[in-house]
Amino acid sequence: MRDIVCNCQMVDRDTIDKAIHEKYATTIEEIRRYTGANTGCGKCMSYINTILDSEVPKVAAKKPASTSKFKLW
């Protein structure tokens, strides 16, 4: 059974986790962009933020430098 996070877009927990761990999505905006979650009614925002709070620290230490959002010229 899939753990549905966003009922409007039918986005499951596995899809959210993949966005965080594979695409280094660390904000609700990035989760929206990569998964489509939280683009409907918005009821899933607190659940997504809870997932981000628990998963982002796990990937922060292993995030490659090349995925940095800011470039220093």
HELIX and SHEET records of a PDB file:
HELIX    1   1 ARG A   13  LYS A   23  1                                  11    
HELIX    2   2 ILE A   28  THR A   35  1                                   8    
HELIX    3   3 MET A   45  ALA A   60  1                                  16    
HELIX    4   4 ALA A   65  THR A   67  5                                   3    
SHEET    1   A 2 ILE A   4  CYS A   6  0                                        
SHEET    2   A 2 VAL A  11  ASP A  12 -1                                        
END                                                                             
